Amino acid sequence: MRMFVALILALVPAAAFAQSGEDAVHRADRERTAALNRRVQGKVDRHDAANDAAIARYNAAQAAYQREREAWRRRVAACEAGDDRACDPS
């Protein structure tokens, strides 16, 4: 068991060193990947903003529709209650 722990402890610094030993090709590839990720994130952000605007327009239209529908229901109720002015379709 002690030998296993000693082996693990011996490998940890080697693994850390291997990860930090980045060559120029790997660094360039990593930087290209980061640039691509930033560009794609920009597209996603623009898409999300467009969706947010569309959702806001939809919600505003729904609210206007609900207000108009409620006004219509009040006119119908008033007409049924005998208010002849509420029965005018204009």
Secondary structure, DSSP 8 states (H G I E B T S, - for coil): -HHHHHHHHHHHHHHHHHHH---HHHHHHHHHHHHHHHHHHHHHHHHHHHHHHHHHHHHHHHHHHHHHHHHHHHHHHHHHTT-GGGG---
